[in-house]
Amino acid sequence: MPPLPSAVTVVEVGPRDGLQNEADVVTTDTKVAFIDALSASGLSRIEVTAFVSPRWVPQMADAAEVCARRARRPGVVYSALVPNRAGLDRAVAAGVDEVASFAAASESFSRKNINQSIDESLAHYAEVCRHATSLGLPVRGDLSTCFGCPYEGAVAPAAVARVSAALLAMGVREVVISDAIGVAQPGQIGPVLDAVTRTVPLSQVALHLHDTRGMAAANVLAGLHYGVTTFDSAAGGLGGCPFAPGASGNLATEELVYLLHGLGIHTGVSLDAVAAASRVLGGALGRPLPSRYLRDTEGRA
C-alpha cells in the first residue's frame, strides 16, 4: 500500500454548499461572520457563495454583498459557483479568485437537475470556462453522481472518466469527483480514480464526499491511500442530500481535519478554530449542526 500524503488541502464549501440548503433565510451578517471565522482558521480555499438565480436558490441572493463585505485574508482563495456566463460575469465583478461549474456523470441526473443532457451541459460550460480562462480566472469542474445516481443507480467509472476528460480538455484546473448522494463505499474509490486518472493527472483531482451513510471517513482514507491530496468539506457538516431527506450530508470539516491530523497529515488548519466557527454558526441558526465532532466535544472545547 502506498504511503499517505504528507499534506492535504481542505477546500471549505460550507458557506455555499451548506448554507444554500437552509430552509430559513440566513442573514448576510451571519454568512460574512462565518466566512471570516473560517478564513482565520488556516483554511486556504473557501467557496463563499453561488451566483445563481435567486428564484431557484434564494439563499444565495446576496452573493455580491457577501463578497463585498467578507474580509480578504492574504493567502486565502475565495471562490464561487457559477452555472452560466451571466453568473460568471457577476462573480468577476464581485472579485472572486476562482469559480466552479458543475456537470453530472449520469444522464438522468443531468436532465433532472439542469434540464440538459451531459453533452449539452458540457458545451454550455465550455463557454464559461473559455471566458474565465481568458480573464486568468481558475475554474474547478464539479462532477456529481460519480458513485451512484438517484435515478439510474450504479454509475460506470468509464462514464465518470469521459466527463472528467471533457472538463479537463475545456481548461478546468481541477476536476472534483463528487459523491452527490452519499452512496460511495471505499471499494469504489480506487476503480473510479483508476478510470479518471487515465486522462486527468491525479494532482488535478479532488474528492467531494458526503456522509449520508456514515462512509465519508472511510472513503477519505481510501482516497488518501490512492494519493488524493485535495478534499472538499463543510464546516459543521452543513448541507444535505435532497434525495435522502433528514440524512446527514457533506463531510464535516472538523471530522476531516481530525482524521487527517490523527494520521499525521499536515493541513495548516486549526481544528479548534473551525469548530468554534461552526458553533457560532449553529448558535445563529438556532440549532446544533450535524457534525459528530461538535456533538462529542460540546462543553469540552
For each residue, the residues with C-beta under 8 A, 3 or more apart:
1: 225
2: 225 226 227
3:
4: 224 225 263 264 265
5: 8 224 227 228 229 265
6: 265 266
7: 229 265 266 267 268
8: 5 224 229 230 231 260 265 266 267
9: 44 45 229 230 231 267
10: 43 44 45 231 232 233 253 256 257 260 267 269
11: 45 46 47 206 230 231 232 233
12: 15 38 43 45 46 47 232 233 234 235 253
13: 16 17 18 47 208 232 233 234 239 250
14: 17 18 19 34 38 233 234 235 236 238 239 250 253
15: 12 18 19 31 34 35 38 46 47 48 49 66
16: 13 19 20 47 48 49 50 60 80 81
17: 13 14 20 21 47 232 234 238 239 250
18: 13 14 15 21 22 234 235 236 238 239 249 250
19: 14 15 16 22 26 31 34 59 238
20: 16 17 50 57 59 60 239
21: 17 18 59 238 239 240 242 249
22: 18 19 25 26 59 285
23:
24: 285
25: 22 58 59
26: 19 22 30 31 59 284 285
27: 30 31 284
28: 31 32 62 65 66 69
29: 32 33
30: 26 27 33 34 281 284 285
31: 15 19 26 27 28 34 35 49 62 66 70
32: 28 29 35 36 66 69 70
33: 29 30 36 37 280 284
34: 14 15 19 30 31 37 38 235 277 280 281 284
35: 15 31 32 38 39 46 48 66 70 71
36: 32 33 39 40 70 71
37: 33 34 40 41 273 276 277 280
38: 12 14 15 34 35 41 43 46 235 274 277
39: 35 36 43 46 70 71 73 76
40: 36 37 73 273
41: 37 38 269 270 273 274 277
42: 267 268 269 270 273
43: 10 12 38 39 46 76 253 269 274
44: 9 10 75 76 77 268
45: 9 10 11 12 76 77 79 98
46: 11 12 15 35 38 39 43 76 77 78 79
47: 11 12 13 15 16 17 79 80 81 100
48: 15 16 35 66 67 70 78 79 80 96
49: 15 16 31 60 62 63 66 67 80 81
50: 16 20 57 60 63 80 81 82 83 87
51: 60 63 64 80 81 82 83 86 87 88 90 91 94
52: 56 57 60 63 81 82 83 87
53: 56 57
54: 57 58 60 61
55: 58
56: 52 53
57: 20 50 52 53 54 60 61
58: 25 54 55 61
59: 19 20 21 22 25 26
60: 16 20 49 50 51 52 54 57 63
61: 54 57 58
62: 28 31 49 65 66
63: 49 50 51 52 60 66 67 80 90 91 94
64: 51 67 68 90 93 94
65: 28 62 68 69
66: 15 28 31 32 35 48 49 62 63 69 70
67: 48 49 63 64 70 78 80 94 95 96
68: 64 65 94
69: 28 32 65 66
70: 31 32 35 36 39 48 66 67 78
71: 35 36 39
72: 76 78
73: 39 40 76
74:
75: 44
76: 39 43 44 45 46 72 73
77: 44 45 46 97 98
78: 46 48 67 70 72 96 97 98
79: 45 46 47 48 96 97 98 99 100 140
80: 16 47 48 49 50 51 63 67 91 94 96 98 99 100
81: 16 47 49 50 51 52 87 99 100 101 102 142
82: 50 51 52 87 88 90 91 99 100 101 128
83: 50 51 52 87 101 102 114
84: 87 88 124 128
85: 88 89 127 128 131
86: 51 89 90
87: 50 51 52 81 82 83 84 90 91
88: 51 82 84 85 91 92 99 128 131 132
89: 85 86 92 93
90: 51 63 64 82 86 87 93 94
91: 51 63 80 82 87 88 94 96 99
92: 88 89 95 96 135 137
93: 64 89 90
94: 51 63 64 67 68 80 90 91
95: 67 92
96: 48 67 78 79 80 91 92 99 137
97: 77 78 79 137 138
98: 45 77 78 79 80 137 138 139 140 173
99: 79 80 81 82 88 91 96 128 132 137 138 139 140
100: 47 79 80 81 82 139 140 141 142 176
101: 81 82 83 125 128 129 139 140 141 142 172
102: 81 83 141 142 143 144
103: 110 118 121 122 125 141 142 143 144 163 167
104: 107 109 110 113 118 121 143 144 145 149 163 180
105: 109 118 143 144 145 146 149 155 159 160 163
106: 109 110 145 149 151 152 155 159
107: 104 110 111 117 118 152
108: 111 112 149 151 152
109: 104 105 106 112 113 144 145 149 150 151 152 180
110: 103 104 106 107 113 114 116 117 118 121
111: 107 108 114 115 116 117
112: 108 109 115 151
113: 104 109 110 144
114: 83 110 111 121
115: 111 112
116: 110 111 120 121 124
117: 107 110 111 120 121
118: 103 104 105 107 110 121 122 163
119: 122 123
120: 116 117 123 124
121: 103 104 110 114 116 117 118 124 125
122: 103 118 119 125 126 163 166 167 170
123: 119 120 126 127
124: 84 116 120 121 127 128
125: 101 103 121 122 128 129 141 167 170
126: 122 123 129 130 170
127: 85 123 124 130 131
128: 82 84 85 88 99 101 124 125 131 132 139
129: 101 125 126 132 133 139 141 170 171 172
130: 126 127 133 134 170 171
131: 85 88 127 128 134 135
132: 88 99 128 129 135 137 138 139
133: 129 130 136 137 139 171
134: 130 131
135: 92 131 132
136: 133
137: 92 96 97 98 99 132 133
138: 97 98 99 132 173 174
139: 98 99 100 101 128 129 132 133 171 172 173
140: 79 98 99 100 101 172 173 174 175 176 206
141: 100 101 102 103 125 129 164 167 168 170 172 174 175 176
142: 81 100 101 102 103 176 178 208
143: 102 103 104 105 146 160 163 164 167 175 176 177 178
144: 102 103 104 105 109 113 178 180
145: 104 105 106 109 148 149 150 155 178 180 181
146: 105 143 155 160 177 178 179 180 184 192
147: 155 179 183 184 185 188 192
148: 145 153 154 155 179 181 183 184
149: 104 105 106 108 109 145 152 153 154 155 181
150: 109 145 181 243
151: 106 108 109 112
152: 106 107 108 109 149 155
153: 148 149
154: 148 149
155: 105 106 145 146 147 148 149 152 159 160
156: 159 160
157: 160 161 191 192 194 195 196
158: 161 162 195
159: 105 106 155 156 162 163
160: 105 143 146 155 156 157 163 164 177 192 195 196
161: 157 158 164 165 195 196 198 199 200
162: 158 159 165 166
163: 103 104 105 118 122 143 159 160 166 167
164: 141 143 160 161 167 168 175 177 196 199 200 205
165: 161 162 168 169 199 200
166: 122 162 163 169 170
167: 103 122 125 141 143 163 164 170 172 175
168: 141 164 165 171 172 175 199 200 204
169: 165 166
170: 122 125 126 129 130 141 166 167
171: 129 130 133 139 168
172: 101 129 139 140 141 167 168 175
173: 98 138 139 140 204
174: 138 140 141 204 205 206 230
175: 140 141 143 164 167 168 172 196 200 204 205 206
176: 100 140 141 142 143 206 207 208 232
177: 143 146 160 164 192 193 196 205 206 207 208
178: 142 143 144 145 146 207 208 209 232
179: 146 147 148 182 183 184 207 208 209 210 219
180: 104 109 144 145 146 210 241
181: 145 148 149 150 210 212 241 243 244
182: 179 209 210 211 212 213 215 216 241 244 247 248 249
183: 147 148 179 212 213
184: 146 147 148 179 188 189 209 210 215 219
185: 147 188 215 218 219
186: 189 215 218 219 221 222
187: 190 191 222
188: 147 184 185 191 192
189: 184 186 192 193 207 219 222 223 226
190: 187 193 194 222 226
191: 157 187 188 194 195
192: 146 147 157 160 177 188 189 195 196
193: 177 189 190 196 197 202 205 223 226 228
194: 157 190 191 197 198
195: 157 158 160 161 191 192 198
196: 157 160 161 164 175 177 192 193 199 200 205
197: 193 194 200 201 202 205
198: 161 194 195
199: 161 164 165 168 196
200: 161 164 165 168 175 196 197 204 205
201: 197 204 205
202: 193 197 205 226 227 228
203: 229
204: 168 173 174 175 200 201
205: 164 174 175 177 193 196 197 200 201 202 228 230
206: 11 140 174 175 176 177 228 230 231 232
207: 176 177 178 179 189 219 220 223 228 230 231 232
208: 13 142 176 177 178 179 231 232
209: 178 179 182 184 215 216 219 220 223 231 232 251
210: 179 180 181 182 184 216 239 241 248 249 250 251
211: 182 214 215 216 217 237 248 249 250 251 252 255
212: 181 182 183 241 244 247 248 249
213: 182 183 247
214: 211 248
215: 182 184 185 186 209 211 218 219
216: 182 209 210 211 219 220 251 255 256
217: 211 220 221 251 255 256 259
218: 185 186 215 221 222
219: 179 184 185 186 189 207 209 215 216 222 223
220: 207 209 216 217 223 224 231 251 256 259
221: 186 217 218 224 225 259
222: 186 187 189 190 218 219 225 226
223: 189 193 207 209 219 220 226 228 231
224: 4 5 8 220 221 227 228 263 265
225: 1 2 4 221 222
226: 2 189 190 193 202 222 223
227: 2 5 202 224
228: 5 193 202 205 206 207 223 224 231
229: 5 7 8 9 203
230: 8 9 11 174 205 206 207
231: 8 9 10 11 206 207 208 209 220 223 228 251 256
232: 10 11 12 13 17 176 178 206 207 208 209 250 251
233: 10 11 12 13 14 250 251 252 253 255 256
234: 12 13 14 17 18 237 238 239 249 250 251 252 253
235: 12 14 18 34 38 238 252 253 254 274 277 278 281 291
236: 14 18 252 253 254 278 281 282 289 290 291 294
237: 211 234 248 249 250 251 252 254 255 289 290 291 292 294
238: 14 17 18 19 21 234 235 249 250 281 289 290
239: 13 14 17 18 20 21 210 234 249 250
240: 21 244 245 246 247 248 249 250
241: 180 181 182 210 212 244 247 249
242: 21 245
243: 150 181
244: 181 182 212 240 241 247
245: 240 242
246: 240
247: 182 212 213 240 241 244
248: 182 210 211 212 214 237 240 290
249: 18 21 182 210 211 212 234 237 238 239 240 241 290
250: 13 14 17 18 210 211 232 233 234 237 238 239 240
251: 209 210 211 216 217 220 231 232 233 234 237 255 256
252: 211 233 234 235 236 237 255 256 278 289 290 291 292 293 294
253: 10 12 14 43 233 234 235 236 256 257 269 274 278
254: 235 236 237 257 258 271 274 275 278 291 293 294
255: 211 216 217 233 237 251 252 258 259 291 292 293
256: 10 216 217 220 231 233 251 252 253 259 260
257: 10 253 254 260 261 267 269 271 274
258: 254 255 261 262 271 293
259: 217 220 221 255 256 262 263
260: 8 10 256 257 263 265 267
261: 257 258 264 265 267 271
262: 258 259
263: 4 224 259 260
264: 4 261
265: 4 5 6 7 8 224 260 261
266: 6 7 8
267: 7 8 9 10 42 257 260 261
268: 7 42 44
269: 10 41 42 43 253 257 273 274
270: 41 42 273 274
271: 254 257 258 261 274 275
272: 275 276 301
273: 37 40 41 42 269 270 276 277
274: 38 41 43 235 253 254 257 269 270 271 277 278
275: 254 271 272 278 279 293 294 297 301
276: 37 272 273 279 280 301
277: 34 37 38 41 235 273 274 280 281
278: 235 236 252 253 254 274 275 281 282 289 291 294
279: 275 276 282 283 289 294 301
280: 33 34 37 276 277 283 284
281: 30 34 235 236 238 277 278 284 285 289
282: 236 278 279 285 287 288 289 294
283: 279 280 286
284: 26 27 30 33 34 280 281
285: 22 24 26 30 281 282 289
286: 283
287: 282
288: 282 294 295 298
289: 236 237 238 252 278 279 281 282 285 294
290: 236 237 238 248 249 252
291: 235 236 237 252 254 255 278 294 295
292: 237 252 255 295 296
293: 252 254 255 258 275 296 297
294: 236 237 252 254 275 278 279 282 288 289 291 297 298
295: 288 291 292 298
296: 292 293
297: 275 293 294 300 301
298: 288 294 295 301
299:
300: 297
301: 272 275 276 279 297 298
